Every structure is written in structure tokens, then in C-alpha cells.
Amino acid sequence: MGLRELFLDYYGDLVAALPAFTWALIIFTTFVFLGWFIARIAEKRLSKRKQEAIIRVFLVNFIKWVFYLMGFIAAMDILGMGGLLGGIVAGASISAIIVGFAFKDIAENFVSGVILAFSSPFRTGDIIELNNFRGRVTRIHLRMTHIRTSDGRDVMLPNASIVKNPLTNFTRDGLMRYQFTFGVDTPTDVGKVRTMIMEYFTKQAGVLQNPAPSVTVYELGDYSVGVRVAFWVDLFREKKKDRIELAEPILSRVMDGVKELLVENDINMPGKIVELKNYDNLDPIAVKSVQ
């Protein structure tokens, strides 16, 4: 067969396949357009519902790729390449297994990101703590979560570690309880101390009355009575700087105020009692009394 006959043979096959190729291209383009159009509508509706960015990105991309895949399968079927497509799918499955073992950690973090997207244990702006890292969530990606700590550090938490380990969300409902302890000497009227502190709380901005504060005795020591003070704050009512710091400035102000209250009312804080014993009786111990 000469070159001219070979060219005419391939040209004839190309002309014969041109209608099928045209239809395959039209079908594939139609599915691509539908995927883009429907994904755009879904993105707008999800934005109106104030969904997390990670959920919007995942759903939008999922819709797009479903339509792209459907269009590709339909186009291959029109071209009569269904068998080739099956081989490609089988090869891709084997390759996916190999790649999955090679990039196990990346795949694990990606799947964990999908889980976080729909379980929503926290949102952008929440204060979370995981593995001794505490900060505000600034961005949630499919592979990792970005938090910013109070000292200005940007920490990337792998999503797999978030799913596997206990996580604390300080701003889920906005309520946060703080407590601190102090001691008074044994003769002190604890009821008087409780009344003073509870009255003090009624005048403190940022301290909630419901749930109510509490002043309780938690320990009876050898030379002191332990008092525990607890109160609640609403993190959503505070300024942004207080919310980042989890209202710790309020805790500092309350502790300082209670200390000043005890001093003003002559409430004695306990002094540590040290007992000295001289079993040998060799040298006298000088004792000086300070009035």
C-alpha cells in the first residue's frame, strides 16, 4: 500500500469518526457547563446560609467533578471506547491504592478534613485548644486547620490529629467559668467573707449573675481555711481582645479586687507555721517576739 492509499484510508476513518467525535465533544462540553453552572448556584446558596468555607469548597468541587466525570464517561461511550475506559478505571484503582499507601498521612488528613467539614466541632473565629496549642481558628482547610495563638504564633494543626485527639472549644456557647482559691486564717468568719465577695460581684461588669457566682469552703488546713471563688463570663459580650484572651483580663481584675477587699476589711491571710524542734538540747534557740 502506497503513501497515498494509506493517507486516504486514515482520512476516510477520520471523516467517518468525525460525527461521533463532534457529538462526544458537545456532550462533554454540555456536562462541563452544567457542572460549572450548578456549582455556582450551590456556592451562592451556601454563602447565604453562612456555611464554613471548607464545606462550600468541598461541595462545589464535588458537584463539578461529578458532572465532569459523567461527561467524560458519556463522551468515551459515544466514541466506542467503553472498554478502554474500563481499563483506565481499573488501572486508576490500582494506582490509587499504591498512591494511597505512599501518601497515607496526606490522605488521612484530607479525609479528616471532610469529616470536620460536616461534623463542625468548631467554626472560624472559635478559640480551641489541642495538644497544648490554644488559639483562634482563622482558616479551615481540607488538610489542616490554621489557628493563631495569643502570642502571635500561626500554628497549622493536621486535621487527622484533631479528629483523633480530645479537643476543647472554649467559645462553643460563649460561656466560660473561672475560679481561683485563697486561704484565710482559722478564726476568720467565712460567712462574712462570702457575703463581701458576693456583694462585690454585683458591681463587676462582665461577671454574669446567671449562672450565679459562688464562694465556697473547699479545704480545712492546719493553719488556714481554703476558699474557692468561681464566676461565669460571656465571651461573646466582651471586646475582641478579651475574647482572644478568653476574658482573662476580667479574671485578673476580679482577683485583684478580691485581694483589696480582704485587705480593706482586715481579713487575715494565713501565715505559714513552722515548728522547730531541738532534740539534742545542746544549744538554746533564741526567740524574738515582734509586737
TAQUI-V159163 format. One record per helix or strand. SS is the DSSP state (H for helix, E for strand). FROM is the first residue (numbers start at 1). TO is the last residue. If there is no record, write none. Layout:
<<SS,FROM,TO> <SS,FROM,TO>>
This chain:
<<H,3,48> <H,53,78> <H,82,102> <H,104,119> <E,127,130> <E,133,140> <E,144,148> <E,154,158> <H,159,164> <E,168,169> <E,175,184> <H,190,201> <E,214,220> <E,225,234> <H,235,237> <H,240,244> <H,248,264>>
